[in-house]
Amino acid sequence: MDTLIALKMVHRVATLLLLAGALGLALWVWRTRRNGDATAPVRTLQRPWLFVWLLMGLALLSMPFTGWWMVHLVGWPLGQTWLLASSVLYAVTVLSGFWLLARLNRQRTAPGGSGRFTFALALVSVVSLIAIAGLMGAKPV
């Protein structure tokens, strides 16, 4: 198998795992809160969800390496606008994702407070990832 094809597959699988994990966690929190369980956001960092968080973290860490390697193999210059925009969006995604994880951990250890900012961080992360996927899919060279 060609290296470029393998890298594309790994990159796409990592993207799908990250988005599916985030969507799964969001749906689980939404359903449990809708059923009257106000502790659902607090329980997102407990042991059963640890595998999902680790899988999402592994996917998040692998994407810059596979992306750079693909760009290097194809021969695109790194100064293209869509590559720079996706890199900036990725940095925003990673920072808001880690901030979200820290907030969820703080809520787990000391429950209470508003979840609006936590929701906003999650929304920024997901919207940024979707925008990156759009940039990668369109590749406006």
C-alpha positions as CSV (number, residue, x, y, z in Angstrom):
1,M,0.0,0.0,0.0
2,D,1.2,3.4,-0.9
3,T,2.4,5.5,2.1
4,L,0.2,8.5,1.1
5,I,-2.9,6.3,0.9
6,A,-2.1,4.8,4.3
7,L,-1.6,8.2,5.8
8,K,-4.9,9.5,4.4
9,M,-6.7,6.5,5.9
10,V,-5.1,7.0,9.4
11,H,-5.8,10.8,9.2
12,R,-9.4,10.2,8.3
13,V,-9.9,7.5,10.9
14,A,-8.4,9.8,13.6
15,T,-10.8,12.6,12.5
16,L,-13.8,10.3,12.6
17,L,-12.9,8.8,16.0
18,L,-12.4,12.3,17.4
19,L,-15.7,13.6,16.1
20,A,-17.6,10.4,17.0
21,G,-16.2,10.4,20.5
22,A,-17.1,14.0,21.0
23,L,-20.6,13.4,19.6
24,G,-21.1,10.3,21.7
25,L,-20.1,12.1,24.9
26,A,-22.3,15.1,24.1
27,L,-25.3,12.8,23.3
28,W,-24.8,10.9,26.5
29,V,-24.6,14.0,28.6
30,W,-27.7,15.5,26.9
31,R,-29.8,12.3,27.3
32,T,-28.9,11.9,31.0
33,R,-29.6,15.6,31.7
34,R,-32.9,15.3,29.9
35,N,-33.8,12.4,32.0
36,G,-33.3,14.5,35.1
37,D,-29.7,13.5,36.1
38,A,-27.9,16.8,36.8
39,T,-24.6,15.0,37.6
40,A,-24.1,13.9,34.0
41,P,-21.4,16.4,33.1
42,V,-19.6,15.6,36.3
43,R,-19.5,11.9,35.4
44,T,-18.0,12.3,31.9
45,L,-14.5,11.9,33.3
46,Q,-15.2,8.7,35.3
47,R,-13.7,5.3,34.5
48,P,-16.2,4.1,31.8
49,W,-15.5,7.1,29.7
50,L,-11.7,7.0,30.2
51,F,-11.3,4.9,27.0
52,V,-13.2,7.4,24.9
53,W,-11.2,10.3,26.3
54,L,-7.9,8.4,25.7
55,L,-9.0,7.5,22.1
56,M,-9.9,11.1,21.4
57,G,-6.6,12.3,22.8
58,L,-4.6,9.9,20.7
59,A,-6.5,10.9,17.6
60,L,-6.0,14.6,18.5
61,L,-2.2,14.1,18.9
62,S,-1.8,12.0,15.7
63,M,-3.4,14.4,13.3
64,P,-0.7,17.1,13.1
65,F,2.0,14.4,12.4
66,T,0.0,12.6,9.7
67,G,-1.2,15.8,8.2
68,W,2.3,17.3,8.0
69,W,3.6,14.0,6.5
70,M,0.9,14.0,3.9
71,V,1.6,17.6,2.9
72,H,5.3,16.8,2.7
73,L,4.7,13.7,0.5
74,V,2.4,15.6,-1.9
75,G,4.8,18.6,-2.0
76,W,2.5,21.4,-1.1
77,P,4.1,24.5,0.4
78,L,3.2,25.0,4.0
79,G,2.4,28.7,3.3
80,Q,-0.9,28.0,1.6
81,T,-3.8,29.9,3.1
82,W,-5.9,26.9,3.7
83,L,-3.1,25.0,5.4
84,L,-2.3,28.0,7.6
85,A,-6.0,28.5,8.5
86,S,-6.4,24.9,9.3
87,S,-3.3,25.0,11.5
88,V,-4.6,28.0,13.4
89,L,-8.1,26.4,13.8
90,Y,-6.4,23.2,15.0
91,A,-4.5,25.2,17.7
92,V,-7.7,26.8,18.8
93,T,-9.4,23.3,18.9
94,V,-6.6,21.8,21.0
95,L,-6.5,24.7,23.4
96,S,-10.2,24.8,23.9
97,G,-10.3,21.0,24.2
98,F,-7.7,21.0,26.9
99,W,-9.4,23.8,28.7
100,L,-12.7,21.9,28.4
101,L,-11.0,18.8,29.9
102,A,-9.6,20.9,32.8
103,R,-13.1,22.4,33.5
104,L,-14.8,19.0,33.4
105,N,-12.2,17.7,35.8
106,R,-12.7,20.7,38.1
107,Q,-16.5,20.1,38.0
108,R,-15.9,16.5,38.8
109,T,-13.9,17.2,41.9
110,A,-16.0,20.2,43.0
111,P,-19.5,20.0,41.5
112,G,-21.5,23.2,41.0
113,G,-21.4,26.3,38.9
114,S,-22.7,27.0,35.4
115,G,-22.1,24.8,32.5
116,R,-22.6,27.5,29.8
117,F,-18.9,28.2,29.4
118,T,-18.1,24.5,29.3
119,F,-20.7,24.0,26.6
120,A,-19.2,27.0,24.7
121,L,-15.8,25.4,24.9
122,A,-17.1,22.1,23.5
123,L,-19.0,23.9,20.8
124,V,-15.9,25.9,19.7
125,S,-13.9,22.6,19.6
126,V,-16.5,20.8,17.4
127,V,-17.2,23.7,15.1
128,S,-13.4,24.2,14.6
129,L,-12.9,20.6,13.8
130,I,-15.8,20.7,11.3
131,A,-14.3,23.8,9.7
132,I,-10.9,22.1,9.4
133,A,-12.6,19.1,7.8
134,G,-14.2,21.5,5.3
135,L,-10.9,23.2,4.5
136,M,-9.2,19.8,4.0
137,G,-12.0,18.5,1.9
138,A,-12.2,21.6,-0.3
139,K,-8.4,22.2,-0.5
140,P,-8.8,25.7,-2.1
141,V,-5.3,25.8,-3.6
